[in-house]
């Protein structure tokens, strides 16, 4: 997913955007005129000079008004434009009604059905539905969306692809699959998470020159490459491993030692000075043959070390009584703690472990995927996915922890109500071991003294960006492994800290 927006850009939900629009109601020129003009400029770039006609589909609300302004602007630049509109003109909002009237006065015509014979369009513009859509799309609108999705021409969506819920990324019955989306005023969370990345294509942000003084303080922000800026200071020559922390990984039940070892390798390769893998398996290996630098101990022995600076519990942990016992010890340790995988499942099942988590005073980072999040919240996976931002915030508040709800557009949430949506990553990450790698990356940053909130944001972005780099080099997306992602992350981290690696 390509986004033309900076790291930290605000993410606003519908109620916040409606307030901004209301505060800008007397803007000159009006916001609808600005939005249509901005979208027309992008449409012209996409259409190029082919001379082929442009199809514009306008809906029954203000999104349709934006489409009429776009059509008029394109006509002024000598593009042949066919406009198909839905809805009774008399029932249109005032601004949309004025935009439709201006289109007619400019010599434009309006159809109420899509052309029977598909033309060789240079571009199709989706102006059916914008932000705040709540009802399922069906009937003629669903048919129009299916037609747009079947065209050979690129589709440009206005504000959000029609049928995509702008706050959550849910598909409401049917949704336009756009190659480009021009979004107005600010980014919307639904563009970036759940099904949004599969439907938005390249996202172009146009702020419409809104007066910054009327913009509310954003609780949500974009997580981009700026998360890696000056993350670690360049290392001095006069240094040793003790300066970079010691990580303990607790996990590796029988048959699952590989998960704990993957996390340990990730922690070591991202800069932790010493890494201990505390394995529960009775038949645990005494050495990691691919990374002998990892020191393998029993879980009990690792938890008794007095020089650890960070713990991670969960990779390959299992759900046995022994696993619950050692997780309880980890939760009571006065150290930054990453809680992953089966550690999350154990907490969801055991009220005592849950209370230990809630009472922790040291920084705690939870890394659930949607099924783990559902168990922790006592709900269904579908409810978690229906509003990923809300779900992540509920987890952060419930357990007084920093949280990353993994998935397409991972959501990072703070207990104080702040949240970010990550922009890096690709489908190649849907493979075993990726979560273990992230747990190790988080541990490495925490061990090296990175603030817990910064560590979460940076590791989540780095994890996805490393997978993107691996795919660019030819290692995926099909068949991409966690090990390849760890190696790519090391390169990116060294570049961001000014090291030569």
Secondary structure, DSSP 8 states (H G I E B T S, - for coil): --EES-TT-EE--HHHHHHHHHHTTT-SS-HHHHHHHHHHHHHHHHHTT----EEEEE-SSHHHHHHHHHHHHHHHTT--EEEEE-S-GGGS-HHHHHHHHHHHHTT--EESS--SS----SEEEEES--TT--S---HHHHHHHHHHHH-SS-EEEESS-TTB-TTT--B-S-----SEEEEESSB-GGGTSTTHHHHH-EEEEE-TT--GGG----SEEEE-GGGGTT-S----SS--GGGG-EEEEEE--TT-HHHHHHHHHHHHHTT-SEEEEEE--TT--SS-TT-TTSEEEEHHHHHT-S---EEEE-TT--SSHHHHHHHHHHHHSSSEEEE-THHHHHHHH-HHHHHHHHT--S-EEE---HHHHHHHHTS-HHHHHHTHHHHHHHHHHHHTSEEEE-STT-EEE-TTS-EEEE----GGG-STTHHHHHHHHHHHHHHTT--HHHHHHHHHHHHHHHHHHHHHTT--STT--HHHHHHHHHHHHHHHTT---
